[in-house]
Amino acid sequence: MAIYRLLKNYAMEPKEVSRATEAYEQALRILCVKDRDDPLTDMIAKKIIKIAQTGIKDPTEISALAIKELEIR
């Protein structure tokens, strides 16, 4: 899964990792992305991580912002 591979390159606390992965899963569900090898998953994961690093703690908010910033829907 894209986010787990990418998170290895970031210094994040376990709670931050948990929030980011939850936001990632939410975004994939909302966007109906089932193929985890789809290149879109990398784009979503990178955006989720970037937003999670800003200090936003709510996974739902992180997910919504990522979708909005990627202009997907």
C-alpha positions in Angstrom: 0.0 0.0 0.0 1.4 3.4 -1.0 1.1 5.2 2.2 2.9 2.6 4.3 5.8 2.6 1.9 6.0 6.4 1.9 5.6 6.8 5.6 8.9 5.0 6.1 10.6 8.2 4.7 9.0 10.5 7.3 9.7 11.1 10.9 6.2 10.9 12.3 4.9 9.9 15.7 2.7 6.7 15.9 -0.5 8.8 16.4 0.4 10.8 13.3 0.9 7.7 11.3 -2.4 6.3 12.5 -4.2 9.5 11.5 -2.6 9.6 8.1 -3.4 6.0 7.3 -7.0 6.4 8.5 -7.3 9.5 6.3 -5.8 7.6 3.4 -8.2 4.7 3.7 -11.1 7.2 3.9 -10.0 9.0 0.8 -9.7 5.7 -1.1 -13.2 4.7 0.0 -14.7 8.1 -1.0 -13.0 8.0 -4.4 -13.9 4.3 -4.9 -10.3 3.4 -5.6 -10.1 -0.3 -5.2 -6.9 -1.1 -7.1 -4.1 -0.4 -4.7 -1.6 -0.5 -7.6 -3.3 2.5 -9.3 -0.9 5.4 -9.6 -3.6 7.6 -8.1 -2.9 5.9 -4.7 0.6 7.4 -4.6 -0.8 10.9 -5.3 -3.4 10.5 -2.6 -0.8 9.2 -0.1 1.6 12.0 -0.7 -1.1 14.6 -0.3 -2.4 13.0 2.9 1.1 13.0 4.4 1.7 16.6 3.4 -1.5 17.7 5.0 -1.0 15.5 8.1 2.3 17.2 8.7 0.6 20.6 9.0 -0.8 19.6 12.4 -4.4 18.8 11.4 -5.4 15.9 13.7 -8.8 14.9 12.3 -8.4 12.1 9.7 -11.8 13.0 8.1 -10.6 16.6 7.6 -7.2 15.5 6.3 -9.0 13.2 3.8 -11.4 15.9 2.6 -8.6 18.4 2.2 -6.5 16.0 0.2 -9.4 15.2 -2.1 -10.1 18.9 -2.5 -6.5 19.8 -3.2 -6.1 17.0 -5.8 -9.3 18.3 -7.4 -10.7 14.8 -7.6 -14.4 13.9 -7.3 
